[in-house]
Amino acid sequence: MGKLAGNYSIDSNKIAFFKDVYALGEIVSIKDQMVVDTDTSEKYIFVLSDGKKCFLKRIPDYAADQKAMTDRNSFVSFLLSQGFATPSIYSTKLGQSWVEYESATWILYSCESGEKFKDEANCSFYTGSFLAEFHSLSERYLKCKGKVSTASTSMLFIDLVIENVPAVKLDKGLLNKVEGLKQKCQAYRDSESFKALECIWVHGDFSPNNILYNNDKAAWLVDFDNAHVNTKIHDLAELYLTSTVFEYANNSTNFGGDIPLWDAFIKNEPLFNGYQSKVNLSKEEKKMFGDIMILVYLELVFLGTLRGDYAIDGQKVDGIISACLHIKNISEELLEG
């Protein structure tokens, strides 16, 4: 196969394999679509001779469990059957919805177009409304209790930082502070209030990076690698944090700037108004929203630390602890809009 048009790093053997296994026809150009600074974040846009585009991505190893993928794809198929705006999944010639190649798992989607998130009132309102629409459909697919996993995820990232970040591992004082945050997460995990929360399928990474827009309105929801059963307020907390509190590096899902502390938690009335225009949170969900947001905040902070987006020291951990107290205090105010 000769050199195709476009700026890409995928080799010709891979191209030939995916072209054959998906019966794609002629590929006229390819473009790399890297958004995370890791070797495993391989994403490519194929442009076919009939003008169609498809999006090939390598599934991250943590998300490549076959049962989890089957469950996620079944949920996405349900959303598509209900007319929800998410890219469709291509099937191989053998009817499979993913394929193994060179010890990695790959999936092919239709490639949809749209604009990036704008930090404006209209865009925030329609993003909140879009999340509510997604949750309304998800509630029709599954409802259960006892599946809140937000605390366990936060604990996982804290453990990974303890194991892999020398600044934490070698400083006993800093280590003790970080372990104190892990104990806080564990207390949440074991609480009866968490176990009583209603759970549905959530996106798990509902952030502006995974939404395509058209005239400020959310048009497409992409990337279900982190979809799982959890409380809906996990998605709501993550959307608020990633659209309002955390900064991103240019054209990347890596975080930019420094760890956001208490003064970054400002009101975003349009986002919460948009969400609550279509979904009424229960009394229990409103009560636990601040706790869930603390956990999602810790998850994002320690994910950024693990990836090298953030440097961490004792003073910053003190700031993180103060931010957690602030979140608890302002959570009701945020929901009031």
C-alpha positions as CSV (number, residue, x, y, z in Angstrom):
1,M,0.0,0.0,0.0
2,G,1.4,3.4,-1.0
3,K,1.6,6.5,1.1
4,L,-1.9,8.0,1.6
5,A,-2.8,11.6,2.0
6,G,-2.8,13.1,5.5
7,N,-0.6,13.5,8.5
8,Y,-0.5,10.1,10.3
9,S,1.7,7.7,12.2
10,I,-0.2,4.4,11.7
11,D,1.8,1.9,9.7
12,S,0.8,0.4,6.4
13,N,0.3,-3.1,7.9
14,K,-2.3,-1.8,10.4
15,I,-4.0,0.1,7.7
16,A,-4.3,-3.0,5.5
17,F,-5.5,-5.1,8.4
18,F,-8.4,-2.7,9.5
19,K,-9.3,-2.0,5.9
20,D,-9.8,-5.8,5.3
21,V,-11.4,-6.7,8.7
22,Y,-14.0,-3.9,8.4
23,A,-14.4,-4.2,4.6
24,L,-13.9,-0.4,4.3
25,G,-13.2,-0.1,0.7
26,E,-10.7,2.5,-0.5
27,I,-9.1,4.8,2.1
28,V,-8.0,8.1,0.6
29,S,-6.5,9.8,3.6
30,I,-5.8,9.4,7.3
31,K,-5.3,11.8,10.1
32,D,-3.9,11.3,13.6
33,Q,-6.2,12.3,16.4
34,M,-4.0,12.2,19.5
35,V,-5.3,14.1,22.5
36,V,-3.4,12.5,25.4
37,D,0.3,12.4,25.8
38,T,0.6,8.6,26.1
39,D,1.7,5.9,23.7
40,T,-1.5,4.0,24.1
41,S,-3.8,6.8,23.0
42,E,-3.9,5.9,19.4
43,K,-6.8,7.4,17.4
44,Y,-7.1,7.9,13.7
45,I,-9.7,9.4,11.3
46,F,-10.0,7.4,8.0
47,V,-11.5,9.2,5.0
48,L,-13.0,6.8,2.5
49,S,-13.4,7.2,-1.2
50,D,-17.2,7.7,-0.9
51,G,-16.6,10.7,1.4
52,K,-17.5,8.9,4.6
53,K,-15.3,9.2,7.7
54,C,-14.7,6.7,10.4
55,F,-12.8,7.0,13.7
56,L,-10.5,4.2,14.7
57,K,-9.2,4.1,18.3
58,R,-7.2,1.8,20.5
59,I,-9.2,0.9,23.7
60,P,-7.1,1.7,26.8
61,D,-6.0,-1.4,28.5
62,Y,-8.0,-0.6,31.7
63,A,-11.2,-0.5,29.6
64,A,-10.5,-3.6,27.4
65,D,-12.1,-6.2,29.6
66,Q,-14.4,-8.2,27.2
67,K,-17.4,-8.4,29.5
68,A,-17.2,-4.7,30.3
69,M,-16.9,-3.9,26.6
70,T,-19.9,-6.0,25.8
71,D,-21.9,-4.3,28.5
72,R,-20.9,-0.8,27.3
73,N,-21.6,-1.6,23.7
74,S,-25.0,-2.9,24.6
75,F,-25.8,0.3,26.4
76,V,-24.5,2.4,23.4
77,S,-26.7,0.3,21.1
78,F,-29.7,1.1,23.3
79,L,-28.9,4.8,23.2
80,L,-28.7,4.7,19.4
81,S,-32.0,2.8,19.2
82,Q,-33.6,5.7,21.2
83,G,-32.2,8.3,18.8
84,F,-29.6,9.7,21.1
85,A,-26.7,11.5,19.4
86,T,-23.7,9.2,19.8
87,P,-21.5,7.7,17.0
88,S,-22.5,4.3,15.8
89,I,-20.1,1.3,16.1
90,Y,-18.9,-0.5,13.0
91,S,-19.1,-4.3,12.9
92,T,-16.4,-6.4,11.4
93,K,-17.1,-8.8,8.5
94,L,-17.6,-11.4,11.2
95,G,-20.1,-9.3,13.1
96,Q,-17.8,-8.3,15.9
97,S,-18.0,-4.9,17.5
98,W,-14.2,-4.7,18.3
99,V,-11.1,-6.5,17.1
100,E,-7.7,-7.6,18.5
101,Y,-4.5,-6.5,16.8
102,E,-1.0,-6.7,18.1
103,S,-2.0,-7.3,21.7
104,A,-4.4,-4.4,21.7
105,T,-8.1,-3.9,21.4
106,W,-9.5,-1.6,18.7
107,I,-12.9,-0.2,17.9
108,L,-14.2,1.7,14.8
109,Y,-16.9,4.4,15.1
110,S,-18.7,6.6,12.6
111,C,-16.9,10.0,12.7
112,E,-19.1,12.9,13.5
113,S,-18.1,16.6,13.3
114,G,-18.8,19.5,15.5
115,E,-17.3,22.5,17.4
116,K,-15.5,22.6,20.7
117,F,-17.1,23.8,24.0
118,K,-17.3,27.5,24.5
119,D,-17.2,28.8,28.1
120,E,-20.4,30.8,27.6
121,A,-23.8,30.8,29.2
122,N,-25.8,29.3,26.3
123,C,-23.2,26.5,25.8
124,S,-23.2,25.6,29.5
125,F,-27.0,25.5,29.7
126,Y,-27.3,23.2,26.7
127,T,-24.5,21.0,28.0
128,G,-26.3,20.6,31.3
129,S,-29.5,19.8,29.4
130,F,-27.7,17.3,27.2
131,L,-26.5,15.4,30.2
132,A,-30.0,15.4,31.6
133,E,-31.3,14.0,28.3
134,F,-28.6,11.2,28.5
135,H,-29.6,10.4,32.1
136,S,-33.3,10.3,31.3
137,L,-32.6,7.6,28.7
138,S,-30.2,5.8,31.0
139,E,-32.9,5.5,33.7
140,R,-35.0,3.7,31.2
141,Y,-32.2,1.2,30.5
142,L,-31.3,0.3,34.1
143,K,-31.9,1.3,37.7
144,C,-30.4,-0.3,40.8
145,K,-28.7,0.5,44.1
146,G,-25.5,-0.4,45.9
147,K,-23.2,0.3,42.8
148,V,-21.7,3.7,43.7
149,S,-18.0,3.3,42.7
150,T,-16.8,6.9,42.8
151,A,-14.9,6.5,46.1
152,S,-13.1,3.3,44.9
153,T,-11.9,5.0,41.7
154,S,-10.5,7.9,43.8
155,M,-8.8,5.5,46.1
156,L,-7.3,3.7,43.1
157,F,-5.7,6.8,41.7
158,I,-4.4,7.8,45.1
159,D,-2.8,4.4,45.5
160,L,-1.2,4.7,42.0
161,V,0.3,8.1,42.9
162,I,1.6,6.6,46.2
163,E,3.2,3.8,44.3
164,N,4.6,5.7,41.3
165,V,5.3,9.3,42.2
166,P,8.6,9.6,44.0
167,A,7.8,12.9,45.6
168,V,5.0,11.2,47.5
169,K,6.7,7.9,48.1
170,L,9.9,9.3,49.6
171,D,8.4,12.1,51.8
172,K,6.8,10.6,54.9
173,G,4.9,13.8,55.9
174,L,3.5,14.1,52.4
175,L,2.7,10.4,52.3
176,N,0.7,10.6,55.5
177,K,-1.4,13.5,54.2
178,V,-2.1,11.7,50.9
179,E,-3.0,8.5,52.9
180,G,-5.4,10.7,55.0
181,L,-7.2,11.6,51.8
182,K,-7.5,8.0,50.9
183,Q,-9.0,7.2,54.3
184,K,-11.6,9.9,53.7
185,C,-12.5,8.3,50.4
186,Q,-12.8,4.9,52.2
187,A,-15.2,6.3,54.8
188,Y,-17.4,7.6,52.0
189,R,-17.3,4.2,50.2
190,D,-18.4,2.4,53.3
191,S,-21.2,4.8,54.3
192,E,-24.8,3.6,54.2
193,S,-25.8,6.9,52.5
194,F,-23.7,5.9,49.4
195,K,-25.1,2.4,49.3
196,A,-28.6,3.8,49.2
197,L,-28.1,6.1,46.2
198,E,-30.0,5.1,43.0
199,C,-27.6,4.0,40.2
200,I,-27.9,4.1,36.4
201,W,-25.5,3.8,33.5
202,V,-23.3,6.9,33.6
203,H,-20.8,8.1,30.9
204,G,-18.0,8.2,33.4
205,D,-16.1,11.0,31.5
206,F,-18.8,13.5,30.8
207,S,-16.6,16.5,30.0
208,P,-16.4,19.1,27.2
209,N,-13.6,17.1,25.6
210,N,-16.2,14.3,24.8
211,I,-18.9,16.5,23.4
212,L,-19.2,18.0,20.0
213,Y,-21.3,21.2,19.5
214,N,-23.3,22.8,16.8
215,N,-24.2,26.5,17.4
216,D,-23.5,26.2,21.1
217,K,-25.8,23.2,21.5
218,A,-24.4,19.8,22.4
219,A,-24.7,17.7,19.3
220,W,-22.8,14.5,19.9
221,L,-21.5,12.5,22.9
222,V,-18.4,10.4,22.3
223,D,-16.0,8.1,24.1
224,F,-17.7,5.5,26.3
225,D,-14.5,3.9,27.5
226,N,-15.4,4.9,31.1
227,A,-19.1,4.1,31.0
228,H,-20.3,2.1,34.0
229,V,-23.1,1.8,36.6
230,N,-22.9,4.6,39.2
231,T,-25.0,7.5,40.6
232,K,-26.0,10.1,38.1
233,I,-24.5,12.9,40.3
234,H,-21.1,11.4,39.4
235,D,-21.5,12.7,35.8
236,L,-23.0,16.0,37.0
237,A,-20.1,16.6,39.3
238,E,-17.6,15.7,36.7
239,L,-19.2,18.0,34.1
240,Y,-19.1,20.9,36.5
241,L,-15.5,20.3,37.5
242,T,-14.2,19.8,33.9
243,S,-16.1,22.7,32.4
244,T,-15.7,25.2,35.2
245,V,-12.9,24.3,37.6
246,F,-10.1,22.4,35.8
247,E,-8.0,23.9,33.0
248,Y,-6.8,21.8,30.0
249,A,-3.6,22.1,28.0
250,N,-4.2,23.2,24.4
251,N,-5.8,20.5,22.2
252,S,-5.4,17.9,24.8
253,T,-7.2,16.1,27.6
254,N,-4.2,16.6,29.8
255,F,-4.7,19.2,32.5
256,G,-3.0,22.6,32.2
257,G,-2.1,25.1,34.9
258,D,-1.9,24.2,38.5
259,I,-4.1,22.1,40.8
260,P,-7.4,24.0,41.2
261,L,-8.0,25.0,44.8
262,W,-11.0,26.5,46.7
263,D,-11.1,29.8,44.8
264,A,-11.7,27.9,41.5
265,F,-15.1,26.7,42.6
266,I,-17.4,29.4,41.2
267,K,-21.1,29.1,40.4
268,N,-22.2,28.0,37.0
269,E,-25.9,28.7,37.0
270,P,-26.5,28.0,33.3
271,L,-25.1,24.4,33.6
272,F,-27.1,23.4,36.6
273,N,-30.2,25.2,35.4
274,G,-29.9,23.3,32.1
275,Y,-29.6,20.0,33.9
276,Q,-32.4,20.6,36.4
277,S,-34.7,21.8,33.6
278,K,-35.1,18.1,32.6
279,V,-34.0,16.0,35.6
280,N,-35.2,16.4,39.2
281,L,-32.6,15.2,41.6
282,S,-33.8,13.3,44.7
283,K,-33.4,14.7,48.2
284,E,-30.7,12.0,48.8
285,E,-28.9,13.0,45.6
286,K,-28.9,16.7,46.5
287,K,-27.6,15.8,50.0
288,M,-24.8,13.6,48.7
289,F,-23.8,15.8,45.7
290,G,-21.0,17.6,47.7
291,D,-19.5,14.3,48.8
292,I,-19.6,12.9,45.3
293,M,-18.0,16.1,44.0
294,I,-15.2,15.8,46.5
295,L,-14.5,12.3,45.3
296,V,-14.5,13.2,41.6
297,Y,-12.3,16.3,42.4
298,L,-9.8,14.0,44.1
299,E,-10.0,11.5,41.3
300,L,-9.1,14.2,38.7
301,V,-6.4,15.8,40.9
302,F,-4.6,12.4,41.4
303,L,-5.1,11.4,37.8
304,G,-3.4,14.6,36.8
305,T,-0.6,14.0,39.3
306,L,-0.1,10.4,38.0
307,R,0.1,11.6,34.4
308,G,2.6,14.4,35.3
309,D,0.2,17.2,34.7
310,Y,0.6,18.4,38.3
311,A,3.5,18.5,40.7
312,I,2.5,17.8,44.3
313,D,3.9,18.7,47.7
314,G,2.7,19.2,51.2
315,Q,1.5,22.7,50.7
316,K,-0.6,21.7,47.7
317,V,-2.1,18.8,49.6
318,D,-3.1,21.2,52.4
319,G,-4.8,23.3,49.6
320,I,-6.5,20.2,48.3
321,I,-7.8,19.4,51.8
322,S,-9.1,23.0,52.2
323,A,-10.8,22.7,48.7
324,C,-12.6,19.6,49.9
325,L,-14.0,21.5,52.8
326,H,-15.1,24.3,50.5
327,I,-16.8,21.9,48.1
328,K,-18.9,20.5,50.9
329,N,-19.9,24.0,52.0
330,I,-20.9,25.3,48.6
331,S,-22.5,22.2,47.0
332,E,-26.1,23.2,47.9
333,E,-25.4,26.7,46.6
334,L,-24.2,25.3,43.3
335,L,-27.4,23.2,42.9
336,E,-29.6,26.2,43.7
337,G,-28.2,28.0,40.6
